[in-house]
Amino acid sequence: MLLSNAPVFLPRILMDQHFIYVVIRNAFYPQAGIGISANTFLLCLHTAAVLVGNKPRLTDIPVTHLALTHILMLLTMGLLVSADIWETEDIPGDFKCKVLAFLNRVMRGLSICTTCVLSVLQAITISPSGSWLAHFKLKSTKPIVGLFIFLWALTMSLSSNLLLCIVATPNKTHPGLLFLTERCSFLLMSYRSRTLFLAFMAFRDLLFLGLMVLSSAYMIIFLHRHKQRSKSLHSPHFSPRSSPEQRATHIILLLISCFEILYCVDCIISLFTGTVCTSDPILLGLQTLLANGYGTISPLVLISGDTQIIKSLKTKWRNKGQFLPKLI
């Protein structure tokens, strides 16, 4: 009796899975909308600060690069899960899948690289002049620009396998294909090639995560020692105001904590799907929300914490408003 009813329940289970996947996919659209808007505002904020004559900080380039990276990451993922772009047949489906998946993977790789650079730069910025980190303090932004050019080349080379493995999902079921989106699938590579690319990507991620953990630990120790020193110099009832560097350090530590939590959960799902070689749409939909969650949260954290640049822009605008009537 159970065997005879199995074919009846199977389509119903598949329909339920598809419905849940559609709900998760639709939840991505407001997430992407908030993330793109917040990152665009962050990008315009830093651009406006430079245009009005503010001296750029060393961390401004990584923050601007992070915002631009997350805009492209959310846009490419939005196009991948959208149904409208696939209705036009002017561009082949294989080409659209390969380009969008490749760009999205590159942006995700640059996200972890840029967050690591931001963390290390902030640790160097707050380090005292007598520490060994003071030797790495930069006087210009040229080394940072050169570093990002290298990171772009590295990330693009590590993601180049997607240009071969991503294909448009055929109408008929095909063995050896893993679900990526409704329109795109992942073609399994040979075991040796897959292991090689995964090893290089894992090494890159572990290297940058390790640098983030070390720089975060240094910043926490520095802030703790500074707090203890302030308590010893002042009365117990005195609460010293934190400097702009300390406030920026707190924000970056919060940013790194958000990244590491989302990254660890994403890795757990990736290891499960990669080991079992499952293509469950529900798991991959949840992974999409998690993988792009940092791109939505990070600009909100940075905007809320960077009050210095907002106050500076208000002051410049107020002075400009007072100067214009005199000219008239």
N, C-alpha and C positions, 0 to 999 in steps of 0.2 A: 504493500500500500504506500509506504514511504517512497519507494523507488518510482512508483507511477506518478506521484505528485511532485517529484523533484523538477521535472522540466517546466511545471507550471510556476513554481516558486522562483526559479532562476531568472526569468525576465523581470519579475517584480523586484528582486534584489538589485539587479542591474539598473532598473529605473530609479530605485531609491538612492543608489550610489550616485547616479548622474544628477539627481535632484539636489543632493547634499553638495556635490561639487559645484553646481551652478550657484547655490546660495553662497558658498565660500568665495567663488570667483566674483560674484556681484559685490561682496563685502570688500574686495580689493579696490573697487573704483573710488569710493569715498576716501579710503586710506591713501590712494595715489593722489587724489585731488588735494587733500590736506597737505601731503608731503611736498607736492610740486609747488603749491602756493607758498608754503613756509620757506622752502629752499630758495624760491625766486625772491621773496622778500629779504632773506638773509644776503643773497647775492647783491641785490640792489642797495642794501644798507651799507655793505662794505665798499661797493663801487662809488656810492655817493660820498662816503667819508674821504675817499681819495680825491674825488673831484673838487670838494670844497677846501682842500688843502691840508687835511690832517696827515701827519707823518705816519706812514704805514708801519705796523708792527710786524715782527717776524712771523707771528702766528696768523696774520691776515691772509697770506697766500694759501696755507693749508685749509683754512676755513672756507675761503672762496672756492678752492678746488673741490673741497668736500661737497659744498652746495651744488656746484655744477655737475659733479659725478652723480649725486643722488637724483637730480632732475632727469638726467639721461637714463639712469637705472629705472626709475619709476615709469618714464615714458616708454621705454622699450618693453618693459613687462606689461604695461597697459596695452600696447599694440599686439603683443603675443597672445593675450587672453581675450582681446576684443574680437568680435565676429565681423565687424564692418570692413576691416581692412582686407579680409580674405574673400570678400564678394567680388572685388575687382580682379579681373583676370589679365590685366595688362602686364603685370610682373609675375613670373612663375612662383608657385608656392614654395618650392625648394629654396629659391633665392631669398625670399622674404624670411623663411624660417631660419636659414643659416645666418643671415646678417643680423636679425633681431636677437637671436639667442647668443651669438658671438658678442655683440655689443653689450648685452645685459650681463654676461659673465665677466667681461672686461671691467665694467663699471662696479660690479660687486667686488672684484679683486682690488680695484683702486680704492674702494671704500675702506677696506681694512688697512691698506698701505697708508692712506692719507691720515686715518685716525692714529696710526702708530707714529707717523711723522709729527702730528700735532701734539701727541703725548710727550714724545722725546724733546721737542722744541720747548715745551712749557717747563719740563724738568730742568733743561739747560738755562732757561730764562730766570727762574727763581733761585738757581744755585748761587751761593755766595762766591765772592771773588777769590777766596782762598781754596776752594774745592777743586777737585780734578776735572769736574764738568765745566768749570769756567774756561778751560782751554778750548772748548768747542763752541764758545759763544761766537755768533756770526755778526759781522758788521754790515753785510749787504745781503740782498735776497738772491743774488746770482747762483750760489750753491744750491739753494732750495729749488730754483727753476730747473737746474741741471739734474737734480735728484728726481724730480717728477718726470722729466723726459725719460730717464732710465726706468722708472717704475712703469710708465706707459709701455715701453718696449718689452719689459719683462712680463707684464700681465697679458699683453697681446700674444706673446709667444706661448705662454702657458695655456691660453684659451684657444689656440689655433686648431686643436683637434675637433672643436665643434663645427668648423667649416666643412669637415668631412663626415661627421657623425649625425648631424641634424638633418632630417628629411621631412618633407610634407607627409602627413598621415595618409596612407592610401585608403581607398574606399573599402577594400577587403582586408580582413585580418591577416597580418603578416607575422610569422614567428621571428623572434630576435629583435622586435621593436619594443621600446619602453615608452610609456606615456609621458609626454612633456606638457603639452596643452592639447585642446581638442583638435587643433590643426597641425601640430608639429609633434614628431616623435624622435626618440633617440635610438640610433642604430648602434647596437653593441659592437665594440671593437674587439680585436683579439685580446686574450688575457694579458699578454706581454705589453702591448701598447697601452691598454687601460691601466695596468699597474704602474707603468712608467709615468704617465701623465698624473695619476693620482698621487704618486710619491713626490713629484716635483711640487704639486699644489699643496700637499700636506706640509712639506718642508717650508714653503713660503709662508703659509698661514701660521705654523708653529713658531717660525722665526719672528714674525711681526707680533704675534700674541705674546711671546716671551719678552720682547722689548717693551711692549705695553705694560706687562706685569711689573717688570723691573723699574720702569720710569714711574709707574703709579706708586710702587712701594717707596721709592725715593721721595716722591712728593708728599706722601702721607707722613713719613718720618720727619721730613723737613717742617711740615705744618705743625706736627705735634711738638717738636723741639722749640719752634717759635712761640707756640702757645705757652709752654712751660716757662720759657725765658721771660715772656711778658708778665706772667703771674708773679715771678720772683722779683721783677723790677717795680711793680706797682702794687697797690693795696688790693686786698681780696675783693673789694666792692667795685673796683675799676674794671670796666669792660672795654678794652681797646678796639677801635674800629679796624676792620681788616683792610689791607691795601688792595688796589685794583689787581695786582699780580696774584694775591691770595684768593680773591674772589674768582679770578679766571682759572686758577688751579682747582678750586672746588668744582667749578662747572665742568672742567675737562675730566676730572675724576668721576663725576656723575655720568658724563658721556661715555667714558670707557666702561663703567659698570653696566650701563644699558647695552652696549655693544657686546660685551662678553657673555651676558645672560642670554641674549637672543642668538648669539653665535653658537653657544654650547647646545641649546635646544635644537637649532638647525642642524648641527653636526650629528646629533643623536638620530634625528630622522633620516639624514643622508646616509649614515652608516647602516641603518636598518634597511632602507630601500636598496642600497648598493649591495649589501651582503645577501639579502634574500632575493635580489633582482626582481622586486615587485614593482608594479606600475599602478598602484592603487591611486585613483584620482583624488580621493579624499585626503590622503597623506600628502600628496604633492600640492594640493590646494592650500593646506595648512602650512606647508613649508614655504609656499609663495608669500603668504601673509607674514610669516616670521622673517624670511630673508629680506623683505622690503620694509619691515617694521622699523628698523634702525634708520632707514632713509627718511622716514616720517617723523620719528622722535627727535633725531639729532638737531635739526634746525630749530625746533621749539625750545630745546634745552639751551642752545647757543644764544638764541635771541633773548630768552628770559634772563640769561646771566650777563650778557654784554651790555650792561647799562651805561658804561663809560662812553661807548661810541654813540649811543642814542642821545645822551646828554650833550655830547660835543656837537652833534648835528643840530640839536635844538638851539644851542647857543649861537652857532653860526647863522642859522636861519633868523633868529631874533635880531642879531646884530645887522644882518642884511636888511631886515624889515625896517630897522631904525635908520639905516643909511640911505635908503631909497627916497624917503620924503625930503631929505636935505638936498638931494640932487634935483628934485622937481622944484 
